[in-house]
Amino acid sequence: MKKAKKLSVLASTAICGNDISSSVLYVSALAIAFAGQYAWITLLIVSLVLFLFRKIYGEVVGALPLNGGAYNALLNTTSKSMASFAATLTLLSYMATAVISANEAIHYLHHLIPAIPIIIATIILLSFFGILTIGGVSESAKVAIAIFLFHLVSFAILSIFITFFLFNSGFEIFIENWHLPTTGGSIANAIFLGFAASMLGVSGFESSANFVEEQQKGVFPKTLKNMWIVVSVINPLAALFALSLFAMPLLKSDAYQNTLLIEMASHVGGNWLAILIAIDAFLVLSGAVLTSFVGVSGLLERMALDRILPQYFLKKNKKGSSYRIIIVFLLLTISVLLITKGDVKLLAGVYTISFLSVMALFGIGNILLKVKRTSLPRPEKASWFAIMVAITAVIIALTGNIIMEPAEGVPSNLSVFLEYFIPSIIFISIMLNRTILLKFLLKLMHSVFDPFRRFVLNTDKKLLSVIDHINSQEFVFFTKGDNIANLNQVMLYISKNEHTKKIKLVFVSNKDNPLPKNLAQEVDFLDREYPEISIEFIIEKGVFSPQLIQGLSKRWNIPINFMFIGSPGDHFPYKIEELGGVRLII
């Protein structure tokens, strides 16, 4: 299988940047609807919150540079259950983003070509990006770069025309809007609701963490910086332009809420500029669909590696893409589109609550990393003050979106979110506890079908075979000569979080690292204390290194993903990503 080429700064920024920069098409209008003349201020506050999250994401992913985003952060600091909760929210966010972005892209194209059937065209667009992602992330990146650059150039052209128009016509409309009565009764309430709505403008910021393993070394923090710059400039600027061009009642009308940038382009540049912005809207929203496919592929592949999802999803094609994951996600998005009958605004609650919850969980993951993995090296650190402010801001935005009154005839954000979240988390819970459920099924069948003894016995053998197959996976822990308390923590973690009956405790011995005299006796004690898990103590001659890990993985036929170590210190000679996916459990 051909090794995939790592992504550059421009390619990585483009993949996630299309999602976050496409927010200019809707977030300015949304902020004006709730905050009125203070919309640009709420968007600047969002920029400040995003600046704080740059350090948070930089510290967590810098310390644990593996795919999965919030899932990866929580997996290495808490348990599989908590990590799976974050993964479910991330998956729902990507699903809603893909469907909404694809549908909105086709609506913009429909402005140019009214004969286009919207639902069929949306399915074709989703399928196109599914196939493109199957072709490889590097191939997808080329399309993402072209879309991203076209979007920035288009907005720059629009900004030049608006600036020229305002210098000629003046800023009287902005002054009139500024002196209007405050939306919502008070400035504080207007800014609160506007901020809650404006936080949707940073959707996509989390995507880079979900495909960090596909990026070149040192690229990830640069993608965060680039996304922050883009969203800090174009979103507040678009709101200022809108407030300077149109009176407030016009800005809050349905027509201007749905196609604000096109109305601005038509007002200052005529029909040709409106067409350019419509084409740009179609392309950049399509780019957001690509972001969803790339991000979800990295996330679900990591979950399959950790045996939360079936191993069936790990099959790759010649391009190195997990095509089964992409196909399943494509079918999921198409089914959601058909279930909603094209009225994808019903997914707004799923999109909003999922995305903001993932950001909050990432902040919590940073706190846990600081508390539980203090010795783990990291390239940068977020201050406690920044973390607390950032999490508080996201919780405020989440609260605002939950209590926000929906439009007439539209269910609340929370109710729609729960309709999708509950079935998803039930499925994940079943996967996490499948051996327990299988054992329960065994007991149930014995009690109900005892009269049919032969049938019960045959079924019993088959189910036991499934359980034995799950538990047959062997795990490895590389001990540094840890004391009995640390080794006991290892056994507790494995017994609670992994389905296995076998573990190898490995000590790498050399002249600089002799075998502790009591280690063998301590391992023997643990073997008696945990009779349900067979412990094999191995003394391996050599030096602990990525090469040794890879060699043992091949010799024992145990994936590196099922090998564990304790948290390395500052003098550890290798970075965590160089170990090939080894997990931290103490």
C-alpha positions in Angstrom: 0.0 0.0 0.0 1.4 3.4 -1.0 2.2 5.6 1.9 0.1 8.8 2.0 1.8 12.1 1.6 1.7 14.4 4.6 -0.3 17.6 4.3 1.4 21.0 4.2 0.3 24.2 6.1 -1.8 25.5 3.1 -3.5 22.1 2.5 -4.3 21.5 6.2 -5.5 25.1 6.6 -7.7 24.8 3.5 -9.3 21.6 4.6 -10.5 23.0 7.9 -10.5 26.6 6.8 -13.3 26.1 4.2 -15.6 25.1 7.1 -14.8 27.9 9.4 -14.5 30.6 6.7 -17.8 29.6 5.1 -19.5 30.9 8.3 -19.2 34.4 6.9 -22.2 33.5 4.6 -24.6 33.2 7.6 -23.0 34.1 10.9 -23.0 37.9 10.3 -26.7 37.9 9.5 -27.4 35.6 12.4 -25.5 37.9 14.8 -27.4 41.0 13.5 -30.7 39.2 14.0 -30.0 38.8 17.7 -27.5 41.6 18.6 -28.5 44.2 16.1 -26.0 47.1 15.8 -23.7 45.3 18.3 -23.2 42.2 16.0 -19.7 43.1 15.1 -18.8 43.4 18.8 -20.1 39.9 19.5 -18.1 38.6 16.6 -14.9 40.2 18.0 -15.7 38.5 21.4 -15.9 35.2 19.5 -12.5 36.0 18.0 -11.1 36.5 21.6 -12.5 33.2 22.7 -11.0 31.4 19.7 -7.7 33.0 20.5 -7.8 31.3 24.0 -8.7 28.0 22.4 -5.6 28.2 20.2 -3.4 27.5 23.2 -5.8 24.9 24.5 -5.8 22.9 21.3 -2.1 23.5 20.9 -1.3 22.1 24.3 -3.5 19.0 24.1 -2.7 18.0 20.5 1.0 19.0 21.0 1.2 16.5 23.9 -1.0 13.8 22.2 -0.6 14.3 18.4 -3.0 11.6 17.3 -6.3 11.7 15.3 -9.5 12.0 17.2 -9.6 15.6 18.7 -11.6 15.7 21.9 -12.0 11.9 21.8 -8.2 11.4 21.8 -7.7 14.0 24.6 -10.3 12.3 26.9 -9.2 8.7 26.0 -5.7 9.4 27.3 -6.9 11.2 30.4 -10.1 9.5 31.5 -11.9 6.4 30.3 -13.3 5.0 27.0 -16.8 5.8 28.1 -16.1 9.6 28.5 -14.1 9.6 25.3 -16.9 7.9 23.4 -19.3 10.6 24.7 -17.1 13.2 23.1 -16.8 11.2 19.9 -20.5 10.8 19.6 -20.9 14.6 19.8 -18.2 15.1 17.2 -19.8 12.6 14.9 -23.2 14.4 15.1 -21.5 17.7 14.5 -19.8 16.4 11.3 -23.1 14.8 10.2 -25.1 18.0 10.6 -22.3 20.1 9.0 -22.1 17.9 5.9 -25.8 17.8 5.3 -26.5 21.5 6.1 -23.5 22.7 4.1 -24.3 20.6 1.1 -27.9 21.6 1.1 -27.1 25.3 1.5 -24.5 25.1 -1.3 -27.1 23.7 -3.7 -29.5 26.5 -2.7 -26.9 29.1 -3.7 -26.4 27.2 -7.0 -30.2 27.2 -7.4 -30.1 31.0 -7.4 -27.9 30.8 -10.5 -29.6 27.7 -12.1 -33.2 27.6 -10.9 -33.9 24.3 -12.8 -31.6 22.3 -10.5 -33.6 19.7 -8.3 -32.3 20.5 -4.8 -32.5 17.2 -3.0 -31.1 15.1 -5.9 -28.3 17.7 -6.4 -27.5 17.6 -2.7 -27.1 13.8 -2.8 -24.8 14.1 -5.9 -22.7 16.8 -4.1 -22.4 14.6 -0.9 -21.5 11.6 -3.1 -18.9 13.6 -5.0 -17.0 14.5 -1.9 -17.4 11.0 -0.5 -15.7 9.6 -3.6 -13.1 12.4 -3.5 -12.1 11.5 0.1 -11.9 7.8 -0.8 -9.4 8.8 -3.4 -7.0 10.0 -0.7 -6.6 13.0 1.7 -3.8 14.5 -0.4 -6.1 14.5 -3.5 -8.9 16.1 -1.4 -6.5 18.7 -0.3 -5.9 20.0 -3.8 -9.6 20.7 -4.2 -9.8 22.3 -0.8 -6.9 24.6 -1.5 -8.5 25.8 -4.8 -11.8 26.5 -3.0 -10.2 28.2 0.0 -8.1 30.6 -2.1 -11.0 31.4 -4.4 -13.1 32.2 -1.3 -10.5 34.6 0.2 -10.1 36.4 -3.2 -13.8 36.7 -3.7 -14.3 38.2 -0.2 -11.4 40.6 -0.8 -12.9 41.8 -4.1 -16.3 42.3 -2.3 -14.6 44.2 0.5 -12.8 46.5 -2.0 -16.1 47.3 -3.7 -17.9 47.9 -0.4 -15.1 50.1 0.9 -15.1 52.2 -2.3 -18.9 52.5 -2.2 -18.9 53.6 1.5 -16.2 56.3 0.9 -18.4 57.7 -1.8 -21.8 57.4 -0.1 -20.8 57.9 3.5 -21.6 56.1 6.8 -25.0 57.6 7.6 -26.8 54.3 7.6 -24.3 52.8 10.1 -24.9 55.8 12.4 -28.7 55.5 12.1 -28.5 51.8 12.9 -26.1 52.5 15.8 -28.7 54.8 17.5 -31.7 52.4 17.1 -33.2 51.0 20.2 -31.4 47.9 21.5 -32.6 44.5 20.3 -33.9 42.4 23.2 -34.4 45.2 25.7 -30.9 45.7 26.9 -27.4 45.9 25.6 -26.2 43.0 27.8 -29.0 40.7 26.6 -28.4 41.6 23.0 -24.7 40.9 23.3 -25.4 37.6 25.2 -27.8 36.3 22.5 -25.6 37.6 19.7 -22.5 36.0 21.2 -24.4 32.6 21.5 -25.4 32.8 17.9 -22.0 34.1 16.7 -20.2 31.1 18.2 -21.4 29.1 15.3 -18.9 31.0 13.2 -16.0 29.0 14.6 -17.4 25.6 13.6 -14.5 23.8 11.9 -11.8 25.0 14.3 -11.9 21.5 15.9 -11.5 19.7 12.6 -7.7 20.1 12.3 -7.2 18.0 15.5 -9.1 15.1 13.9 -6.6 14.6 11.1 -3.4 15.8 12.8 -1.6 12.5 11.9 -2.0 13.3 8.2 -0.3 16.7 8.7 3.5 17.4 8.4 5.4 18.0 11.6 4.7 21.5 13.0 1.7 22.2 10.8 -1.1 21.8 13.4 -0.5 25.0 15.4 -0.1 27.0 12.2 -3.6 25.8 11.0 -5.0 27.1 14.3 -3.4 30.5 13.9 -4.5 30.8 10.2 -8.1 29.9 11.0 -8.1 32.4 13.9 -6.9 35.2 11.6 -9.4 34.4 8.9 -12.4 34.3 11.2 -11.3 37.3 13.2 -11.1 39.5 10.0 -13.9 38.4 7.7 -16.8 37.8 10.1 -16.7 41.2 12.1 -15.9 43.0 8.8 -18.9 41.5 7.1 -21.1 42.6 10.0 -19.8 46.2 9.8 -20.3 46.3 6.1 -23.9 45.0 6.4 -24.7 47.6 9.1 -23.2 50.3 6.9 -25.1 49.4 3.7 -28.6 48.5 4.8 -31.2 49.7 7.4 -31.9 47.3 10.3 -35.4 46.2 9.3 -34.0 45.1 5.9 -31.1 43.2 7.5 -33.6 41.3 9.7 -35.9 40.3 6.8 -35.8 36.7 5.6 -34.4 37.4 2.2 -31.4 39.3 3.6 -30.8 36.8 6.4 -30.5 33.9 3.9 -28.3 35.6 1.2 -26.8 38.6 3.0 -23.5 38.6 1.1 -25.2 38.3 -2.3 -27.4 41.3 -1.4 -24.3 43.3 -0.4 -22.5 42.3 -3.6 -25.5 43.3 -5.8 -25.9 46.6 -3.9 -22.3 47.8 -4.5 -21.2 45.9 -7.6 -24.2 44.9 -9.6 -25.3 41.5 -11.0 -21.8 40.2 -11.9 -20.4 40.6 -8.4 -23.6 38.9 -7.0 -23.0 36.0 -9.3 -19.3 35.8 -8.2 -20.4 35.7 -4.5 -23.0 33.1 -5.3 -20.4 30.9 -7.0 -18.1 31.4 -4.1 -20.8 30.5 -1.6 -21.5 27.3 -3.5 -17.8 26.3 -3.6 -16.8 27.2 0.0 -19.9 25.4 1.5 -19.0 22.4 -0.7 -15.5 22.7 0.9 -17.1 22.5 4.3 -18.6 19.1 3.2 -15.1 17.9 2.4 -14.0 19.0 5.9 -16.6 16.8 7.4 -15.6 13.7 5.4 -11.9 14.2 6.2 -12.5 14.9 9.9 -14.9 12.0 10.4 -12.6 9.6 8.7 -9.8 10.3 11.1 -12.1 10.1 14.1 -13.9 6.9 13.3 -10.7 5.1 12.2 -9.2 5.9 15.7 -12.4 4.6 17.4 -12.2 1.4 15.3 -8.5 1.0 16.3 -9.6 1.2 19.9 -12.3 -1.4 19.3 -15.2 0.9 20.1 -16.4 0.5 16.6 -16.1 -2.8 14.6 -12.8 -3.7 13.1 -14.6 -4.0 9.8 -14.1 -0.2 9.4 -10.3 -0.5 9.4 -10.0 -1.9 5.8 -8.1 0.5 3.6 -7.7 0.9 -0.1 -4.5 1.5 -2.1 -4.7 5.2 -1.4 -4.6 4.6 2.3 -8.2 5.7 2.9 -10.6 3.9 5.2 -13.2 3.7 2.5 -15.8 1.7 4.5 -16.0 4.5 7.1 -16.5 7.1 4.3 -19.2 5.0 2.6 -21.1 4.5 5.9 -20.9 8.2 6.7 -22.1 9.1 3.2 -25.1 6.8 3.5 -25.8 8.3 7.0 -25.8 11.9 5.6 -28.0 11.0 2.6 -30.5 9.2 4.9 -30.7 12.3 7.2 -31.3 14.5 4.2 -34.2 12.3 3.0 -35.6 11.9 6.5 -35.8 15.7 6.9 -37.1 16.0 3.3 -34.6 18.6 2.5 -35.6 20.9 5.4 -32.2 20.7 7.0 -32.8 23.7 9.3 -34.2 21.1 11.6 -30.6 20.0 12.1 -29.5 23.4 13.5 -30.0 22.1 17.1 -27.8 19.1 16.4 -25.2 21.2 14.8 -25.1 23.9 17.5 -25.2 21.8 20.7 -22.8 19.1 19.4 -20.2 21.6 18.2 -20.2 23.7 21.3 -20.2 20.7 23.6 -17.2 19.3 21.8 -15.3 22.6 22.4 -16.2 22.5 26.1 -15.0 18.9 26.4 -11.7 19.8 24.7 -11.2 22.4 27.4 -12.0 19.9 30.1 -9.6 17.5 28.4 -6.9 20.2 28.7 -7.6 20.5 32.5 -7.3 16.7 32.9 -4.1 16.6 30.9 -2.6 19.2 33.3 -3.7 17.4 36.4 -3.2 13.7 35.4 -0.3 13.9 32.9 1.9 16.6 34.4 5.1 15.0 33.2 4.0 14.6 29.6 6.1 16.9 27.3 4.2 19.5 25.3 5.3 22.3 23.0 3.1 25.0 24.5 0.9 25.4 27.5 -2.4 27.2 28.1 -2.8 29.2 31.3 -5.4 28.1 33.9 -7.1 31.6 33.5 -7.3 31.2 29.7 -8.8 27.7 30.0 -11.4 28.7 32.6 -12.4 31.8 30.6 -12.7 29.8 27.3 -14.8 27.0 28.9 -17.1 29.5 30.6 -17.6 31.4 27.3 -18.5 28.2 25.5 -20.9 27.2 28.3 -22.5 30.6 28.1 -22.9 30.2 24.3 -24.3 26.7 24.8 -26.8 27.9 27.3 -27.9 30.8 25.0 -28.5 28.4 22.2 -30.5 26.0 24.4 -32.8 28.7 25.8 -33.1 30.6 22.5 -36.7 30.7 21.3 -37.0 28.8 17.9 -38.8 30.2 14.9 -42.5 29.5 14.6 -43.1 25.9 13.7 -39.6 24.8 14.4 -38.8 22.6 17.4 -36.3 23.7 20.0 -32.5 23.1 19.5 -32.4 20.8 22.5 -35.3 18.6 21.5 -33.9 18.1 17.9 -30.4 17.4 19.4 -31.8 14.7 21.7 -33.6 13.0 18.9 -30.2 12.3 17.2 -28.0 12.1 20.2 -29.9 9.4 22.2 -29.9 6.7 19.5 -26.2 7.4 18.8 -25.1 7.2 22.4 -27.1 4.0 22.9 -25.3 2.4 19.9 -21.9 3.4 21.3 -22.8 2.2 24.8 -23.8 -1.2 23.3 -20.4 -1.4 21.6 -18.5 -0.5 24.8 -20.4 -3.1 26.9 -20.9 -5.8 24.2 -19.3 -8.6 26.2 -21.5 -7.8 29.2 -24.6 -7.7 27.0 -23.6 -11.0 25.4 -23.3 -12.7 28.8 -26.7 -11.3 29.8 -28.1 -12.7 26.6 -26.7 -16.1 27.5 -28.4 -16.1 30.9 -31.7 -15.0 29.3 -31.6 -17.7 26.7 -30.8 -20.4 29.4 -33.8 -19.4 31.5 -36.2 -19.1 28.5 -35.1 -22.0 26.3 -34.1 -24.7 28.8 -36.7 -27.1 27.5 -35.0 -26.8 24.1 -31.7 -28.0 25.4 -30.0 -28.8 22.2 -30.8 -25.4 20.7 -29.5 -23.6 23.9 -26.3 -25.6 23.9 -25.5 -24.8 20.2 -26.2 -21.1 20.7 -24.2 -21.2 23.9 -21.1 -22.4 22.1 -21.4 -19.8 19.4 -21.8 -16.9 21.8 -18.9 -18.1 24.0 -16.8 -18.3 20.9 -17.6 -14.6 20.2 -16.7 -13.6 23.8 -13.5 -15.6 23.6 -12.6 -14.0 20.3 -13.0 -10.5 21.8 -11.1 -11.4 24.9 -8.3 -13.2 23.0 -6.7 -9.9 22.1 -3.4 -9.7 24.1 -2.2 -6.3 25.5 1.3 -5.1 26.5 2.5 -2.7 29.2 6.1 -1.5 29.2 7.1 -1.0 32.8 10.0 1.2 33.8 10.3 -0.9 37.0 7.2 0.8 38.4 6.3 0.1 42.0 3.4 -2.2 43.0 1.0 0.7 43.3 1.5 1.9 39.7 1.3 -1.7 38.4 -1.9 -2.2 40.2 -3.3 1.0 38.5 -2.4 -0.6 35.2 -4.3 -3.8 36.0 -7.3 -1.8 37.3 -7.4 0.3 34.1 -7.2 -2.8 31.8 -9.8 -4.7 33.8 -12.2 -1.8 33.6 -11.6 -0.5 30.1 -10.4 -3.4 27.9 -11.8 -6.8 26.8 -8.9 -9.2 27.4 -7.7 -12.1 29.4 -4.0 -11.7 28.6 -1.3 -9.1 29.2 2.4 -9.1 28.8 4.3 -7.0 31.4 7.6 -6.1 29.6 10.7 -4.7 31.2 13.4 -3.6 28.7 16.8 -4.4 30.4 20.3 -3.2 29.5 23.5 -2.2 31.3 22.1 1.2 32.1 18.7 -0.1 33.1 19.1 -3.2 35.3 16.2 -5.3 36.4 14.8 -4.1 39.8 15.2 -7.0 42.3 11.6 -7.0 43.5 9.9 -6.6 40.2 9.4 -10.3 39.5 7.9 -10.9 42.9 5.5 -7.9 42.5 4.3 -9.2 39.1 3.7 -12.7 40.7 1.6 -11.0 43.4 -0.5 -9.2 40.8 -1.0 -12.4 38.9 -2.6 -13.9 42.0 -4.6 -10.8 42.7 -6.1 -10.7 39.2 -7.0 -14.4 38.4 -9.2 -13.3 35.5 -6.3 -11.9 33.6 -3.2 -14.0 32.7 0.0 -12.0 33.3 3.2 -12.9 31.5 6.3 -11.2 32.7 9.0 -10.7 30.0 12.5 -9.3 30.3 13.5 -7.9 26.9 17.1 -7.2 26.3 17.8 -3.9 24.5 16.9 -0.2 24.6 13.3 1.1 24.7 12.7 2.8 21.3 10.2 3.0 18.5 12.1 0.3 16.7 11.9 -2.1 19.7 8.1 -1.4 19.9 7.6 -2.2 16.2 9.8 -5.3 16.4 7.8 -6.7 19.4 4.5 -5.8 17.7 5.5 -7.9 14.6 7.0 -10.7 16.7 3.9 -11.1 18.9 1.3 -10.0 16.3 0.0 -7.4 18.7 -1.0 -4.0 17.2 0.9 -1.0 18.7 -2.5 0.5 19.6 -2.8 -2.2 22.2 0.5 -1.4 23.9 0.7 0.9 26.9 3.2 3.0 28.8 3.2 5.3 31.7 3.5 9.0 31.2 7.1 9.9 30.0 9.1 12.6 31.7 10.9 15.6 30.3 14.1 13.5 29.6 12.3 10.9 27.6 14.2 10.8 24.2 11.2 10.3 22.0 8.0 12.2 21.3 4.7 10.4 21.9 3.9 10.4 18.1 7.2 8.7 17.3 6.0 5.6 19.3 3.5 4.7 16.6 0.3 5.0 18.7 1.3 3.6 22.1 -1.3 4.7 24.7 -0.8 6.3 28.1 -2.7 4.8 31.0 -0.9 6.0 34.2 
